[in-house]
Structures are given as C-alpha cells and as structure tokens.
C-alpha cells in the first residue's frame, strides 16, 4: 500500500545529527572574536536561520545608526570568523547521527518515502557533515540521488532560508515530488516549524530533544511535537 507521504524533509543539526549546543558554542566564539553582543535567548530564537542573516540581524540591533555598508562589513567579519570556527569544529569533532535516525532512514527507504535534508548551514559545512556521516553516497552534482538520502539543500542554495519555504520547494524539485500536501517536515526549531507551515506541508512537526524545549516549540504553530526520532518513526508508521 502506498504511503500517505512521498517525502520527509528533515533538519540536520539537532534533528538528524546530534547537537550538544555545538552550533551555539561556535556562534558565541565568533561573537566574542568580532565584538558582537547577543544573549543566549537571542541566538536560540534564530537557530535554523541562515547564519549570515543571523549576524546581519544582530549587527543591525547593536549598531542602530550605522549605514548599511558598515553593517555589511561587520556581518562579513563575524560570518568569516564563524565559518572558520565551525568548519574546524566539524572536521575534528565526532559527528554522530541523532538517536533513532538510522532506523528512521531505513524505514522510509523501505516504504519508498524519499528523504531530504535541509539546513541553515551553508554548502561547505553541509558537505563536511554529509561526508563525515557517509550520507553523501549516491548524491550527484545537484545534491540529488538514491543513496542514504535523496536530496540535500543548504540555505545558501535558495533565495531565502528558513522560515521561508524555498528549501522545501527545492527539495521537492530534486526528489521529483509535485504535491506539497504529501510532504512531512520535521525539525527542532521554531523556524523549522514555520518553514513547513509556510510551504503548506501535510505535517510540520517539532522534535524536542534538540535545541528547543517542548514548551518553546509548543508556542509555535505545529502539527505535533515528538520526543525523538524513535517517536517520529511511530508517527510515520501510523500514517501508512
């Protein structure tokens, strides 16, 4: 029997990849190195966004009277520092799938449901993560294929990243899926939930063992909050 979903669009860090606040730690290092001030709550509220947009947003808040040229100069400086720190971290620190992720991927492949990964990361660090996990196997130059996953989309490959829906739409294109109402989106941030809702997905689900708590995600429009990817597999099994 055909599954009710044709495609599941997963977030990466905090959803399919274990994240012990590593991204936030790298982000904080870049803030300190470049003189940018931001609280934990400010950073956490923008998790899942394109990281360049996050830096730009924070610099606009800190330098309220600065010209756009000055804002862009500071943004580039912070983003360059962040890239160096983040790439070094992921090249030299173990990269581990989130609990339940291999089992969920296997289940979806058995059922003929395609798997796409979207992320607020830019392409280079996304490639580092895919390579270190072996998830790049079978992907072509468009980042589409029939390996462990079927598509990968980073925030710098679309017009706007989350919470805009364009990464979901790009994943549809790469996976040859034409009906957004047959797509499930899952992630661990408010921007993931908003991305799924803005795209019109059948379900936009939150996972609560990542960067945000059940209470934080519960304040956002959603179609369900799940404790981990084991619970997500149960959810998908019930959809058949």
Secondary structure, DSSP 8 states (H G I E B T S, - for coil): ---S-SEEEE-SBTTTB--SSHHHHHHHHHHHHHT----HHHHHHTTTS-HHHHHHHHHHHHSTT--HHHHHHHHHHHHHHHHHHHHHHHHHS---B-TTHHHHHHHHHHTT-EEEEEESS-HHHHHHHHHHHTTTTTB-TTSBBSSS-SEEEEGGGSSS-TTSSHHHHHHHHHHT---GGGEEEEESSHHHHHHHHHHT-SEEEEETTSSS-HHHHHTS--S-EESSHHHHHHHHHHH-
